[in-house]
């Protein structure tokens, strides 16, 4: 289970679009997972604090994204996992 979390975080951290960001940039990572009944969804919910710690940035459900924040979208990505898909949006905070 923890290996999935680390693999997932590695994919986020090493994303080409994120390479353009500096570690000190104020960003928030928004996510959604389909299907919500998948193992990766369960793992993500259970390990959210660990994901926050690895990313060193907030990791928030996509349905909490506001229109104001959406204007500062840096990148989006869809990650296919073993039993589901994770949709990611990185927002540059102002």
PDB file of N, CA, C and O in Angstrom:
ATOM      1  N   UNK A   1       0.831  -1.192   0.000  1.00  0.00           N
ATOM      2  CA  UNK A   1       0.000   0.000   0.000  1.00  0.00           C
ATOM      3  C   UNK A   1       0.872   1.252   0.000  1.00  0.00           C
ATOM      4  O   UNK A   1       0.641   2.157  -0.801  1.00  0.00           O
ATOM      5  N   UNK A   2       1.862   1.321   0.876  1.00  0.00           N
ATOM      6  CA  UNK A   2       2.730   2.486   0.944  1.00  0.00           C
ATOM      7  C   UNK A   2       3.524   2.637  -0.348  1.00  0.00           C
ATOM      8  O   UNK A   2       3.812   3.757  -0.769  1.00  0.00           O
ATOM      9  N   UNK A   3       3.880   1.524  -0.980  1.00  0.00           N
ATOM     10  CA  UNK A   3       4.609   1.585  -2.251  1.00  0.00           C
ATOM     11  C   UNK A   3       3.787   2.298  -3.304  1.00  0.00           C
ATOM     12  O   UNK A   3       4.345   3.054  -4.100  1.00  0.00           O
ATOM     13  N   UNK A   4       2.465   2.084  -3.338  1.00  0.00           N
ATOM     14  CA  UNK A   4       1.603   2.788  -4.282  1.00  0.00           C
ATOM     15  C   UNK A   4       1.655   4.291  -4.046  1.00  0.00           C
ATOM     16  O   UNK A   4       1.725   5.067  -4.998  1.00  0.00           O
ATOM     17  N   UNK A   5       1.622   4.700  -2.794  1.00  0.00           N
ATOM     18  CA  UNK A   5       1.645   6.121  -2.451  1.00  0.00           C
ATOM     19  C   UNK A   5       2.952   6.743  -2.916  1.00  0.00           C
ATOM     20  O   UNK A   5       2.945   7.823  -3.507  1.00  0.00           O
ATOM     21  N   UNK A   6       4.066   6.080  -2.661  1.00  0.00           N
ATOM     22  CA  UNK A   6       5.360   6.629  -3.074  1.00  0.00           C
ATOM     23  C   UNK A   6       5.493   6.663  -4.596  1.00  0.00           C
ATOM     24  O   UNK A   6       6.019   7.633  -5.143  1.00  0.00           O
ATOM     25  N   UNK A   7       5.031   5.632  -5.284  1.00  0.00           N
ATOM     26  CA  UNK A   7       5.069   5.608  -6.747  1.00  0.00           C
ATOM     27  C   UNK A   7       4.243   6.763  -7.305  1.00  0.00           C
ATOM     28  O   UNK A   7       4.672   7.465  -8.220  1.00  0.00           O
ATOM     29  N   UNK A   8       3.081   6.943  -6.752  1.00  0.00           N
ATOM     30  CA  UNK A   8       2.183   8.003  -7.173  1.00  0.00           C
ATOM     31  C   UNK A   8       2.820   9.376  -6.949  1.00  0.00           C
ATOM     32  O   UNK A   8       2.785  10.221  -7.844  1.00  0.00           O
ATOM     33  N   UNK A   9       3.391   9.607  -5.789  1.00  0.00           N
ATOM     34  CA  UNK A   9       4.032  10.878  -5.492  1.00  0.00           C
ATOM     35  C   UNK A   9       5.233  11.113  -6.403  1.00  0.00           C
ATOM     36  O   UNK A   9       5.463  12.238  -6.844  1.00  0.00           O
ATOM     37  N   UNK A  10       5.997  10.062  -6.686  1.00  0.00           N
ATOM     38  CA  UNK A  10       7.120  10.182  -7.622  1.00  0.00           C
ATOM     39  C   UNK A  10       6.644  10.626  -9.002  1.00  0.00           C
ATOM     40  O   UNK A  10       7.287  11.456  -9.644  1.00  0.00           O
ATOM     41  N   UNK A  11       5.517  10.075  -9.458  1.00  0.00           N
ATOM     42  CA  UNK A  11       4.979  10.474 -10.760  1.00  0.00           C
ATOM     43  C   UNK A  11       4.605  11.955 -10.747  1.00  0.00           C
ATOM     44  O   UNK A  11       4.833  12.657 -11.732  1.00  0.00           O
ATOM     45  N   UNK A  12       4.045  12.428  -9.663  1.00  0.00           N
ATOM     46  CA  UNK A  12       3.684  13.836  -9.561  1.00  0.00           C
ATOM     47  C   UNK A  12       4.920  14.729  -9.534  1.00  0.00           C
ATOM     48  O   UNK A  12       5.002  15.712 -10.269  1.00  0.00           O
ATOM     49  N   UNK A  13       5.861  14.385  -8.696  1.00  0.00           N
ATOM     50  CA  UNK A  13       7.058  15.209  -8.510  1.00  0.00           C
ATOM     51  C   UNK A  13       7.884  15.270  -9.783  1.00  0.00           C
ATOM     52  O   UNK A  13       8.481  16.306 -10.076  1.00  0.00           O
ATOM     53  N   UNK A  14       7.933  14.193 -10.540  1.00  0.00           N
ATOM     54  CA  UNK A  14       8.774  14.126 -11.738  1.00  0.00           C
ATOM     55  C   UNK A  14       8.050  14.521 -13.020  1.00  0.00           C
ATOM     56  O   UNK A  14       8.620  14.406 -14.105  1.00  0.00           O
ATOM     57  N   UNK A  15       6.824  14.977 -12.917  1.00  0.00           N
ATOM     58  CA  UNK A  15       6.058  15.411 -14.079  1.00  0.00           C
ATOM     59  C   UNK A  15       6.784  16.571 -14.757  1.00  0.00           C
ATOM     60  O   UNK A  15       7.255  17.487 -14.084  1.00  0.00           O
ATOM     61  N   UNK A  16       6.876  16.535 -16.093  1.00  0.00           N
ATOM     62  CA  UNK A  16       7.591  17.568 -16.847  1.00  0.00           C
ATOM     63  C   UNK A  16       7.073  18.971 -16.556  1.00  0.00           C
ATOM     64  O   UNK A  16       7.864  19.904 -16.416  1.00  0.00           O
ATOM     65  N   UNK A  17       5.763  19.130 -16.463  1.00  0.00           N
ATOM     66  CA  UNK A  17       5.195  20.454 -16.220  1.00  0.00           C
ATOM     67  C   UNK A  17       5.561  20.953 -14.824  1.00  0.00           C
ATOM     68  O   UNK A  17       5.713  22.155 -14.610  1.00  0.00           O
ATOM     69  N   UNK A  18       5.699  20.035 -13.886  1.00  0.00           N
ATOM     70  CA  UNK A  18       6.037  20.443 -12.525  1.00  0.00           C
ATOM     71  C   UNK A  18       7.502  20.803 -12.392  1.00  0.00           C
ATOM     72  O   UNK A  18       7.881  21.544 -11.484  1.00  0.00           O
ATOM     73  N   UNK A  19       8.333  20.285 -13.292  1.00  0.00           N
ATOM     74  CA  UNK A  19       9.755  20.594 -13.240  1.00  0.00           C
ATOM     75  C   UNK A  19       9.960  22.100 -13.380  1.00  0.00           C
ATOM     76  O   UNK A  19      10.937  22.643 -12.864  1.00  0.00           O
ATOM     77  N   UNK A  20       9.059  22.767 -14.064  1.00  0.00           N
ATOM     78  CA  UNK A  20       9.151  24.213 -14.256  1.00  0.00           C
ATOM     79  C   UNK A  20       8.836  24.975 -12.978  1.00  0.00           C
ATOM     80  O   UNK A  20       9.125  26.168 -12.884  1.00  0.00           O
ATOM     81  N   UNK A  21       8.257  24.316 -12.010  1.00  0.00           N
ATOM     82  CA  UNK A  21       7.960  24.944 -10.728  1.00  0.00           C
ATOM     83  C   UNK A  21       9.171  24.835  -9.809  1.00  0.00           C
ATOM     84  O   UNK A  21       9.937  23.874  -9.872  1.00  0.00           O
ATOM     85  N   UNK A  22       9.322  25.826  -8.968  1.00  0.00           N
ATOM     86  CA  UNK A  22      10.371  25.784  -7.958  1.00  0.00           C
ATOM     87  C   UNK A  22       9.809  25.151  -6.690  1.00  0.00           C
ATOM     88  O   UNK A  22       8.616  25.284  -6.417  1.00  0.00           O
ATOM     89  N   UNK A  23      10.633  24.476  -5.923  1.00  0.00           N
ATOM     90  CA  UNK A  23      10.146  23.872  -4.684  1.00  0.00           C
ATOM     91  C   UNK A  23       9.515  24.894  -3.734  1.00  0.00           C
ATOM     92  O   UNK A  23       8.672  24.546  -2.907  1.00  0.00           O
ATOM     93  N   UNK A  24       9.924  26.139  -3.859  1.00  0.00           N
ATOM     94  CA  UNK A  24       9.382  27.185  -2.985  1.00  0.00           C
ATOM     95  C   UNK A  24       8.091  27.798  -3.523  1.00  0.00           C
ATOM     96  O   UNK A  24       7.456  28.592  -2.828  1.00  0.00           O
ATOM     97  N   UNK A  25       7.688  27.448  -4.751  1.00  0.00           N
ATOM     98  CA  UNK A  25       6.442  27.984  -5.318  1.00  0.00           C
ATOM     99  C   UNK A  25       5.264  27.558  -4.462  1.00  0.00           C
ATOM    100  O   UNK A  25       5.189  26.426  -3.984  1.00  0.00           O
ATOM    101  N   UNK A  26       4.354  28.491  -4.284  1.00  0.00           N
ATOM    102  CA  UNK A  26       3.161  28.224  -3.488  1.00  0.00           C
ATOM    103  C   UNK A  26       2.098  27.610  -4.402  1.00  0.00           C
ATOM    104  O   UNK A  26       1.409  28.321  -5.133  1.00  0.00           O
ATOM    105  N   UNK A  27       1.977  26.289  -4.351  1.00  0.00           N
ATOM    106  CA  UNK A  27       1.014  25.573  -5.184  1.00  0.00           C
ATOM    107  C   UNK A  27       0.173  24.645  -4.327  1.00  0.00           C
ATOM    108  O   UNK A  27       0.555  24.273  -3.217  1.00  0.00           O
ATOM    109  N   UNK A  28      -0.981  24.280  -4.868  1.00  0.00           N
ATOM    110  CA  UNK A  28      -1.848  23.279  -4.256  1.00  0.00           C
ATOM    111  C   UNK A  28      -2.149  22.236  -5.310  1.00  0.00           C
ATOM    112  O   UNK A  28      -2.420  22.577  -6.461  1.00  0.00           O
ATOM    113  N   UNK A  29      -2.105  20.973  -4.934  1.00  0.00           N
ATOM    114  CA  UNK A  29      -2.439  19.874  -5.827  1.00  0.00           C
ATOM    115  C   UNK A  29      -3.865  19.424  -5.524  1.00  0.00           C
ATOM    116  O   UNK A  29      -4.184  19.028  -4.403  1.00  0.00           O
ATOM    117  N   UNK A  30      -4.709  19.494  -6.543  1.00  0.00           N
ATOM    118  CA  UNK A  30      -6.092  19.026  -6.428  1.00  0.00           C
ATOM    119  C   UNK A  30      -6.198  17.689  -7.139  1.00  0.00           C
ATOM    120  O   UNK A  30      -5.529  17.466  -8.148  1.00  0.00           O
ATOM    121  N   UNK A  31      -7.031  16.802  -6.623  1.00  0.00           N
ATOM    122  CA  UNK A  31      -7.148  15.479  -7.215  1.00  0.00           C
ATOM    123  C   UNK A  31      -8.583  14.955  -7.150  1.00  0.00           C
ATOM    124  O   UNK A  31      -9.379  15.355  -6.301  1.00  0.00           O
ATOM    125  N   UNK A  32      -8.878  14.052  -8.073  1.00  0.00           N
ATOM    126  CA  UNK A  32     -10.096  13.241  -8.014  1.00  0.00           C
ATOM    127  C   UNK A  32      -9.718  11.845  -8.489  1.00  0.00           C
ATOM    128  O   UNK A  32      -8.790  11.678  -9.281  1.00  0.00           O
ATOM    129  N   UNK A  33     -10.435  10.858  -8.004  1.00  0.00           N
ATOM    130  CA  UNK A  33     -10.125   9.470  -8.348  1.00  0.00           C
ATOM    131  C   UNK A  33     -11.392   8.767  -8.799  1.00  0.00           C
ATOM    132  O   UNK A  33     -12.439   8.874  -8.162  1.00  0.00           O
ATOM    133  N   UNK A  34     -11.283   8.047  -9.908  1.00  0.00           N
ATOM    134  CA  UNK A  34     -12.392   7.247 -10.427  1.00  0.00           C
ATOM    135  C   UNK A  34     -11.906   5.829 -10.648  1.00  0.00           C
ATOM    136  O   UNK A  34     -10.794   5.655 -11.148  1.00  0.00           O
ATOM    137  N   UNK A  35     -12.643   4.842 -10.317  1.00  0.00           N
ATOM    138  CA  UNK A  35     -13.864   4.918  -9.519  1.00  0.00           C
ATOM    139  C   UNK A  35     -13.517   5.162  -8.053  1.00  0.00           C
ATOM    140  O   UNK A  35     -12.437   4.798  -7.586  1.00  0.00           O
ATOM    141  N   UNK A  36     -14.431   5.770  -7.355  1.00  0.00           N
ATOM    142  CA  UNK A  36     -14.204   6.092  -5.948  1.00  0.00           C
ATOM    143  C   UNK A  36     -14.147   4.838  -5.077  1.00  0.00           C
ATOM    144  O   UNK A  36     -13.711   4.895  -3.928  1.00  0.00           O
ATOM    145  N   UNK A  37     -14.578   3.737  -5.615  1.00  0.00           N
ATOM    146  CA  UNK A  37     -14.540   2.473  -4.883  1.00  0.00           C
ATOM    147  C   UNK A  37     -13.244   1.701  -5.127  1.00  0.00           C
ATOM    148  O   UNK A  37     -13.084   0.596  -4.608  1.00  0.00           O
ATOM    149  N   UNK A  38     -12.321   2.260  -5.903  1.00  0.00           N
ATOM    150  CA  UNK A  38     -11.081   1.567  -6.250  1.00  0.00           C
ATOM    151  C   UNK A  38     -10.136   1.490  -5.056  1.00  0.00           C
ATOM    152  O   UNK A  38     -10.263   2.234  -4.084  1.00  0.00           O
ATOM    153  N   UNK A  39      -9.202   0.582  -5.161  1.00  0.00           N
ATOM    154  CA  UNK A  39      -8.189   0.411  -4.122  1.00  0.00           C
ATOM    155  C   UNK A  39      -7.323   1.672  -4.008  1.00  0.00           C
ATOM    156  O   UNK A  39      -6.976   2.084  -2.901  1.00  0.00           O
ATOM    157  N   UNK A  40      -6.976   2.282  -5.142  1.00  0.00           N
ATOM    158  CA  UNK A  40      -6.136   3.485  -5.096  1.00  0.00           C
ATOM    159  C   UNK A  40      -6.883   4.636  -4.411  1.00  0.00           C
ATOM    160  O   UNK A  40      -6.260   5.464  -3.746  1.00  0.00           O
ATOM    161  N   UNK A  41      -8.188   4.694  -4.563  1.00  0.00           N
ATOM    162  CA  UNK A  41      -8.983   5.711  -3.861  1.00  0.00           C
ATOM    163  C   UNK A  41      -8.934   5.465  -2.359  1.00  0.00           C
ATOM    164  O   UNK A  41      -8.742   6.398  -1.580  1.00  0.00           O
ATOM    165  N   UNK A  42      -9.103   4.234  -1.961  1.00  0.00           N
ATOM    166  CA  UNK A  42      -9.057   3.889  -0.541  1.00  0.00           C
ATOM    167  C   UNK A  42      -7.683   4.207   0.051  1.00  0.00           C
ATOM    168  O   UNK A  42      -7.581   4.774   1.138  1.00  0.00           O
ATOM    169  N   UNK A  43      -6.640   3.836  -0.674  1.00  0.00           N
ATOM    170  CA  UNK A  43      -5.277   4.086  -0.207  1.00  0.00           C
ATOM    171  C   UNK A  43      -5.015   5.587  -0.098  1.00  0.00           C
ATOM    172  O   UNK A  43      -4.456   6.059   0.891  1.00  0.00           O
ATOM    173  N   UNK A  44      -5.421   6.321  -1.116  1.00  0.00           N
ATOM    174  CA  UNK A  44      -5.197   7.768  -1.122  1.00  0.00           C
ATOM    175  C   UNK A  44      -5.893   8.432   0.055  1.00  0.00           C
ATOM    176  O   UNK A  44      -5.303   9.277   0.728  1.00  0.00           O
ATOM    177  N   UNK A  45      -7.129   8.065   0.307  1.00  0.00           N
ATOM    178  CA  UNK A  45      -7.866   8.639   1.439  1.00  0.00           C
ATOM    179  C   UNK A  45      -7.181   8.312   2.762  1.00  0.00           C
ATOM    180  O   UNK A  45      -7.056   9.166   3.640  1.00  0.00           O
ATOM    181  N   UNK A  46      -6.751   7.090   2.885  1.00  0.00           N
ATOM    182  CA  UNK A  46      -6.131   6.634   4.130  1.00  0.00           C
ATOM    183  C   UNK A  46      -4.748   7.258   4.336  1.00  0.00           C
ATOM    184  O   UNK A  46      -4.343   7.493   5.475  1.00  0.00           O
ATOM    185  N   UNK A  47      -4.024   7.527   3.252  1.00  0.00           N
ATOM    186  CA  UNK A  47      -2.641   7.993   3.319  1.00  0.00           C
ATOM    187  C   UNK A  47      -2.483   9.476   2.962  1.00  0.00           C
ATOM    188  O   UNK A  47      -1.377   9.915   2.648  1.00  0.00           O
ATOM    189  N   UNK A  48      -3.563  10.246   3.006  1.00  0.00           N
ATOM    190  CA  UNK A  48      -3.494  11.652   2.582  1.00  0.00           C
ATOM    191  C   UNK A  48      -2.449  12.454   3.333  1.00  0.00           C
ATOM    192  O   UNK A  48      -1.758  13.274   2.728  1.00  0.00           O
ATOM    193  N   UNK A  49      -2.312  12.242   4.629  1.00  0.00           N
ATOM    194  CA  UNK A  49      -1.316  12.973   5.402  1.00  0.00           C
ATOM    195  C   UNK A  49       0.095  12.656   4.922  1.00  0.00           C
ATOM    196  O   UNK A  49       0.949  13.540   4.850  1.00  0.00           O
ATOM    197  N   UNK A  50       0.331  11.396   4.597  1.00  0.00           N
ATOM    198  CA  UNK A  50       1.646  11.008   4.090  1.00  0.00           C
ATOM    199  C   UNK A  50       1.908  11.641   2.725  1.00  0.00           C
ATOM    200  O   UNK A  50       3.023  12.081   2.447  1.00  0.00           O
ATOM    201  N   UNK A  51       0.890  11.688   1.880  1.00  0.00           N
ATOM    202  CA  UNK A  51       1.038  12.318   0.559  1.00  0.00           C
ATOM    203  C   UNK A  51       1.365  13.798   0.733  1.00  0.00           C
ATOM    204  O   UNK A  51       2.259  14.311   0.059  1.00  0.00           O
ATOM    205  N   UNK A  52       0.656  14.497   1.627  1.00  0.00           N
ATOM    206  CA  UNK A  52       0.965  15.902   1.925  1.00  0.00           C
ATOM    207  C   UNK A  52       2.433  16.059   2.331  1.00  0.00           C
ATOM    208  O   UNK A  52       3.123  16.966   1.866  1.00  0.00           O
ATOM    209  N   UNK A  53       2.897  15.167   3.200  1.00  0.00           N
ATOM    210  CA  UNK A  53       4.267  15.253   3.698  1.00  0.00           C
ATOM    211  C   UNK A  53       5.287  15.012   2.589  1.00  0.00           C
ATOM    212  O   UNK A  53       6.309  15.695   2.528  1.00  0.00           O
ATOM    213  N   UNK A  54       5.018  14.052   1.719  1.00  0.00           N
ATOM    214  CA  UNK A  54       5.944  13.755   0.619  1.00  0.00           C
ATOM    215  C   UNK A  54       5.982  14.907  -0.377  1.00  0.00           C
ATOM    216  O   UNK A  54       7.055  15.338  -0.801  1.00  0.00           O
ATOM    217  N   UNK A  55       4.806  15.402  -0.747  1.00  0.00           N
ATOM    218  CA  UNK A  55       4.738  16.490  -1.725  1.00  0.00           C
ATOM    219  C   UNK A  55       5.172  17.826  -1.125  1.00  0.00           C
ATOM    220  O   UNK A  55       5.608  18.723  -1.846  1.00  0.00           O
ATOM    221  N   UNK A  56       5.053  17.951   0.186  1.00  0.00           N
ATOM    222  CA  UNK A  56       5.353  19.193   0.908  1.00  0.00           C
ATOM    223  C   UNK A  56       4.467  20.340   0.439  1.00  0.00           C
ATOM    224  O   UNK A  56       4.844  21.510   0.511  1.00  0.00           O
ATOM    225  N   UNK A  57       3.303  19.983  -0.034  1.00  0.00           N
ATOM    226  CA  UNK A  57       2.297  20.939  -0.512  1.00  0.00           C
ATOM    227  C   UNK A  57       0.923  20.370  -0.180  1.00  0.00           C
ATOM    228  O   UNK A  57       0.782  19.160  -0.010  1.00  0.00           O
ATOM    229  N   UNK A  58      -0.093  21.229  -0.086  1.00  0.00           N
ATOM    230  CA  UNK A  58      -1.445  20.725   0.176  1.00  0.00           C
ATOM    231  C   UNK A  58      -1.933  19.808  -0.948  1.00  0.00           C
ATOM    232  O   UNK A  58      -1.654  20.044  -2.124  1.00  0.00           O
ATOM    233  N   UNK A  59      -2.650  18.781  -0.573  1.00  0.00           N
ATOM    234  CA  UNK A  59      -3.214  17.790  -1.497  1.00  0.00           C
ATOM    235  C   UNK A  59      -4.703  17.719  -1.171  1.00  0.00           C
ATOM    236  O   UNK A  59      -5.094  17.174  -0.139  1.00  0.00           O
ATOM    237  N   UNK A  60      -5.535  18.275  -2.062  1.00  0.00           N
ATOM    238  CA  UNK A  60      -6.934  18.557  -1.748  1.00  0.00           C
ATOM    239  C   UNK A  60      -7.851  17.937  -2.796  1.00  0.00           C
ATOM    240  O   UNK A  60      -7.505  17.871  -3.975  1.00  0.00           O
ATOM    241  N   UNK A  61      -9.019  17.485  -2.359  1.00  0.00           N
ATOM    242  CA  UNK A  61     -10.001  16.953  -3.313  1.00  0.00           C
ATOM    243  C   UNK A  61     -10.384  18.009  -4.344  1.00  0.00           C
ATOM    244  O   UNK A  61     -10.576  19.179  -4.014  1.00  0.00           O
ATOM    245  N   UNK A  62     -10.490  17.579  -5.589  1.00  0.00           N
ATOM    246  CA  UNK A  62     -10.784  18.477  -6.698  1.00  0.00           C
ATOM    247  C   UNK A  62     -12.107  19.220  -6.531  1.00  0.00           C
ATOM    248  O   UNK A  62     -12.236  20.351  -6.997  1.00  0.00           O
ATOM    249  N   UNK A  63     -13.080  18.612  -5.881  1.00  0.00           N
ATOM    250  CA  UNK A  63     -14.369  19.283  -5.734  1.00  0.00           C
ATOM    251  C   UNK A  63     -14.284  20.488  -4.799  1.00  0.00           C
ATOM    252  O   UNK A  63     -15.266  21.217  -4.660  1.00  0.00           O
ATOM    253  N   UNK A  64     -13.133  20.718  -4.150  1.00  0.00           N
ATOM    254  CA  UNK A  64     -12.924  21.899  -3.319  1.00  0.00           C
ATOM    255  C   UNK A  64     -12.311  23.062  -4.098  1.00  0.00           C
ATOM    256  O   UNK A  64     -12.092  24.135  -3.537  1.00  0.00           O
ATOM    257  N   UNK A  65     -12.034  22.856  -5.383  1.00  0.00           N
ATOM    258  CA  UNK A  65     -11.442  23.889  -6.223  1.00  0.00           C
ATOM    259  C   UNK A  65     -12.488  24.956  -6.552  1.00  0.00           C
ATOM    260  O   UNK A  65     -13.605  24.635  -6.956  1.00  0.00           O
ATOM    261  N   UNK A  66     -12.117  26.228  -6.377  1.00  0.00           N
ATOM    262  CA  UNK A  66     -13.033  27.325  -6.692  1.00  0.00           C
ATOM    263  C   UNK A  66     -12.707  27.901  -8.067  1.00  0.00           C
ATOM    264  O   UNK A  66     -11.607  27.697  -8.579  1.00  0.00           O
ATOM    265  N   UNK A  67     -13.645  28.609  -8.658  1.00  0.00           N
ATOM    266  CA  UNK A  67     -13.414  29.236  -9.967  1.00  0.00           C
ATOM    267  C   UNK A  67     -12.254  30.212  -9.909  1.00  0.00           C
ATOM    268  O   UNK A  67     -11.482  30.309 -10.863  1.00  0.00           O
ATOM    269  N   UNK A  68     -12.118  30.925  -8.822  1.00  0.00           N
ATOM    270  CA  UNK A  68     -11.021  31.878  -8.662  1.00  0.00           C
ATOM    271  C   UNK A  68      -9.679  31.163  -8.755  1.00  0.00           C
ATOM    272  O   UNK A  68      -8.769  31.637  -9.435  1.00  0.00           O
ATOM    273  N   UNK A  69      -9.553  30.036  -8.082  1.00  0.00           N
ATOM    274  CA  UNK A  69      -8.300  29.282  -8.096  1.00  0.00           C
ATOM    275  C   UNK A  69      -8.047  28.652  -9.462  1.00  0.00           C
ATOM    276  O   UNK A  69      -6.897  28.508  -9.877  1.00  0.00           O
ATOM    277  N   UNK A  70      -9.107  28.282 -10.156  1.00  0.00           N
ATOM    278  CA  UNK A  70      -8.986  27.619 -11.460  1.00  0.00           C
ATOM    279  C   UNK A  70      -8.253  28.496 -12.479  1.00  0.00           C
ATOM    280  O   UNK A  70      -7.642  27.979 -13.414  1.00  0.00           O
ATOM    281  N   UNK A  71      -8.312  29.803 -12.303  1.00  0.00           N
ATOM    282  CA  UNK A  71      -7.616  30.718 -13.229  1.00  0.00           C
ATOM    283  C   UNK A  71      -6.109  30.572 -13.130  1.00  0.00           C
ATOM    284  O   UNK A  71      -5.396  30.945 -14.061  1.00  0.00           O
ATOM    285  N   UNK A  72      -5.614  30.046 -12.038  1.00  0.00           N
ATOM    286  CA  UNK A  72      -4.178  29.914 -11.808  1.00  0.00           C
ATOM    287  C   UNK A  72      -3.676  28.499 -12.066  1.00  0.00           C
ATOM    288  O   UNK A  72      -2.665  28.075 -11.505  1.00  0.00           O
ATOM    289  N   UNK A  73      -4.389  27.779 -12.914  1.00  0.00           N
ATOM    290  CA  UNK A  73      -4.045  26.388 -13.220  1.00  0.00           C
ATOM    291  C   UNK A  73      -2.698  26.321 -13.931  1.00  0.00           C
ATOM    292  O   UNK A  73      -2.492  26.970 -14.956  1.00  0.00           O
ATOM    293  N   UNK A  74      -1.792  25.535 -13.380  1.00  0.00           N
ATOM    294  CA  UNK A  74      -0.469  25.348 -13.971  1.00  0.00           C
ATOM    295  C   UNK A  74      -0.484  24.164 -14.925  1.00  0.00           C
ATOM    296  O   UNK A  74       0.009  24.256 -16.049  1.00  0.00           O
ATOM    297  N   UNK A  75      -1.051  23.057 -14.473  1.00  0.00           N
ATOM    298  CA  UNK A  75      -1.082  21.854 -15.298  1.00  0.00           C
ATOM    299  C   UNK A  75      -2.177  20.907 -14.814  1.00  0.00           C
ATOM    300  O   UNK A  75      -2.608  20.970 -13.663  1.00  0.00           O
ATOM    301  N   UNK A  76      -2.609  20.048 -15.698  1.00  0.00           N
ATOM    302  CA  UNK A  76      -3.502  18.959 -15.336  1.00  0.00           C
ATOM    303  C   UNK A  76      -2.889  17.672 -15.861  1.00  0.00           C
ATOM    304  O   UNK A  76      -2.115  17.680 -16.819  1.00  0.00           O
ATOM    305  N   UNK A  77      -3.236  16.602 -15.241  1.00  0.00           N
ATOM    306  CA  UNK A  77      -2.697  15.311 -15.670  1.00  0.00           C
ATOM    307  C   UNK A  77      -3.645  14.212 -15.228  1.00  0.00           C
ATOM    308  O   UNK A  77      -4.272  14.295 -14.172  1.00  0.00           O
ATOM    309  N   UNK A  78      -3.735  13.190 -16.048  1.00  0.00           N
ATOM    310  CA  UNK A  78      -4.495  11.991 -15.703  1.00  0.00           C
ATOM    311  C   UNK A  78      -3.495  10.852 -15.552  1.00  0.00           C
ATOM    312  O   UNK A  78      -2.752  10.533 -16.481  1.00  0.00           O
ATOM    313  N   UNK A  79      -3.488  10.247 -14.372  1.00  0.00           N
ATOM    314  CA  UNK A  79      -2.592   9.130 -14.100  1.00  0.00           C
ATOM    315  C   UNK A  79      -3.401   7.846 -14.041  1.00  0.00           C
ATOM    316  O   UNK A  79      -4.354   7.737 -13.269  1.00  0.00           O
ATOM    317  N   UNK A  80      -3.020   6.884 -14.855  1.00  0.00           N
ATOM    318  CA  UNK A  80      -3.680   5.584 -14.814  1.00  0.00           C
ATOM    319  C   UNK A  80      -2.960   4.702 -13.812  1.00  0.00           C
ATOM    320  O   UNK A  80      -1.748   4.499 -13.884  1.00  0.00           O
ATOM    321  N   UNK A  81      -3.731   4.191 -12.889  1.00  0.00           N
ATOM    322  CA  UNK A  81      -3.199   3.288 -11.885  1.00  0.00           C
ATOM    323  C   UNK A  81      -3.800   1.911 -12.140  1.00  0.00           C
ATOM    324  O   UNK A  81      -4.612   1.741 -13.049  1.00  0.00           O
ATOM    325  N   UNK A  82      -3.407   0.944 -11.348  1.00  0.00           N
ATOM    326  CA  UNK A  82      -3.827  -0.440 -11.556  1.00  0.00           C
ATOM    327  C   UNK A  82      -5.350  -0.593 -11.631  1.00  0.00           C
ATOM    328  O   UNK A  82      -5.860  -1.303 -12.498  1.00  0.00           O
ATOM    329  N   UNK A  83      -6.064   0.061 -10.736  1.00  0.00           N
ATOM    330  CA  UNK A  83      -7.509  -0.151 -10.688  1.00  0.00           C
ATOM    331  C   UNK A  83      -8.325   1.137 -10.766  1.00  0.00           C
ATOM    332  O   UNK A  83      -9.499   1.157 -10.396  1.00  0.00           O
ATOM    333  N   UNK A  84      -7.698   2.217 -11.250  1.00  0.00           N
ATOM    334  CA  UNK A  84      -8.436   3.463 -11.353  1.00  0.00           C
ATOM    335  C   UNK A  84      -7.624   4.560 -12.019  1.00  0.00           C
ATOM    336  O   UNK A  84      -6.491   4.339 -12.447  1.00  0.00           O
ATOM    337  N   UNK A  85      -8.204   5.723 -12.101  1.00  0.00           N
ATOM    338  CA  UNK A  85      -7.521   6.883 -12.677  1.00  0.00           C
ATOM    339  C   UNK A  85      -7.567   8.035 -11.682  1.00  0.00           C
ATOM    340  O   UNK A  85      -8.568   8.263 -11.003  1.00  0.00           O
ATOM    341  N   UNK A  86      -6.454   8.750 -11.622  1.00  0.00           N
ATOM    342  CA  UNK A  86      -6.349   9.911 -10.757  1.00  0.00           C
ATOM    343  C   UNK A  86      -6.213  11.136 -11.648  1.00  0.00           C
ATOM    344  O   UNK A  86      -5.301  11.204 -12.473  1.00  0.00           O
ATOM    345  N   UNK A  87      -7.101  12.094 -11.493  1.00  0.00           N
ATOM    346  CA  UNK A  87      -7.032  13.357 -12.205  1.00  0.00           C
ATOM    347  C   UNK A  87      -6.407  14.381 -11.263  1.00  0.00           C
ATOM    348  O   UNK A  87      -6.837  14.541 -10.121  1.00  0.00           O
ATOM    349  N   UNK A  88      -5.388  15.069 -11.763  1.00  0.00           N
ATOM    350  CA  UNK A  88      -4.617  15.996 -10.964  1.00  0.00           C
ATOM    351  C   UNK A  88      -4.709  17.389 -11.579  1.00  0.00           C
ATOM    352  O   UNK A  88      -4.681  17.538 -12.801  1.00  0.00           O
ATOM    353  N   UNK A  89      -4.817  18.390 -10.743  1.00  0.00           N
ATOM    354  CA  UNK A  89      -4.718  19.779 -11.172  1.00  0.00           C
ATOM    355  C   UNK A  89      -3.787  20.501 -10.216  1.00  0.00           C
ATOM    356  O   UNK A  89      -3.983  20.444  -9.002  1.00  0.00           O
ATOM    357  N   UNK A  90      -2.766  21.186 -10.749  1.00  0.00           N
ATOM    358  CA  UNK A  90      -1.837  21.947  -9.922  1.00  0.00           C
ATOM    359  C   UNK A  90      -2.180  23.421 -10.097  1.00  0.00           C
ATOM    360  O   UNK A  90      -2.229  23.935 -11.214  1.00  0.00           O
ATOM    361  N   UNK A  91      -2.416  24.087  -8.973  1.00  0.00           N
ATOM    362  CA  UNK A  91      -2.819  25.488  -8.966  1.00  0.00           C
ATOM    363  C   UNK A  91      -1.709  26.318  -8.337  1.00  0.00           C
ATOM    364  O   UNK A  91      -1.209  25.988  -7.262  1.00  0.00           O
ATOM    365  N   UNK A  92      -1.326  27.401  -9.017  1.00  0.00           N
ATOM    366  CA  UNK A  92      -0.371  28.370  -8.450  1.00  0.00           C
ATOM    367  C   UNK A  92      -1.168  29.302  -7.554  1.00  0.00           C
ATOM    368  O   UNK A  92      -2.049  30.022  -8.025  1.00  0.00           O
ATOM    369  N   UNK A  93      -0.864  29.292  -6.275  1.00  0.00           N
ATOM    370  CA  UNK A  93      -1.571  30.150  -5.330  1.00  0.00           C
ATOM    371  C   UNK A  93      -1.074  31.591  -5.461  1.00  0.00           C
ATOM    372  O   UNK A  93       0.097  31.838  -5.752  1.00  0.00           O
ATOM    373  N   UNK A  94      -1.978  32.521  -5.241  1.00  0.00           N
ATOM    374  CA  UNK A  94      -1.584  33.929  -5.336  1.00  0.00           C
ATOM    375  C   UNK A  94      -1.645  34.598  -3.995  1.00  0.00           C
ATOM    376  O   UNK A  94      -1.347  35.787  -3.884  1.00  0.00           O
TER     377      UNK A  94
END
